[in-house]
Amino acid sequence: MKQLLRFIAVILTVVSAFYLYSLQLGAIPFFLMSFFFFYLAVRILARDKKRQKEEGKY
């Protein structure tokens, strides 16, 4: 379910980018997506760190 929501978010960003490019505001969706990808990266790193700590490797 989470993958589907992420996929929909990316599709909406692409569609909004095409629309906003016509208004010369195309950088806005990519700026917002950078926050989204940063959030995902932080969650993945935190999950890996927690897993390593539970396994005694960290």
C-alpha positions in Angstrom: 0.0 0.0 0.0 2.8 2.4 0.9 4.5 1.7 -2.5 1.3 2.6 -4.3 1.0 5.9 -2.4 4.7 6.7 -3.2 4.1 5.8 -6.9 1.0 8.1 -7.0 3.0 10.9 -5.4 5.7 10.6 -8.1 3.1 10.5 -10.9 1.4 13.6 -9.5 4.7 15.4 -9.3 5.4 14.6 -12.9 2.0 15.9 -14.0 2.3 19.0 -11.9 5.8 19.6 -13.3 4.5 19.6 -16.8 1.7 22.1 -15.8 4.0 24.3 -13.8 6.7 24.3 -16.5 4.2 26.0 -18.8 3.9 28.7 -16.1 7.7 28.8 -15.7 7.4 27.4 -12.2 8.8 23.9 -12.9 11.3 23.8 -10.1 8.7 23.8 -7.4 7.6 20.1 -7.7 11.2 19.0 -7.8 12.0 21.1 -4.7 9.1 19.4 -2.9 10.2 16.0 -4.1 13.7 16.6 -2.7 12.2 16.9 0.8 10.2 13.7 0.2 13.3 11.7 -0.9 15.3 13.1 2.0 12.6 11.9 4.4 12.7 8.5 2.8 16.5 8.3 3.0 16.5 9.3 6.7 13.8 6.6 7.5 15.8 3.9 5.7 19.1 4.9 7.5 17.3 4.9 10.9 15.8 1.5 10.2 19.1 0.0 9.2 20.8 1.5 12.2 18.1 0.1 14.5 18.4 -3.3 12.9 22.2 -3.3 13.3 21.9 -2.3 16.9 19.4 -5.1 17.6 21.8 -7.6 15.9 24.7 -6.4 18.0 26.7 -5.2 15.1 26.6 -1.5 16.0 
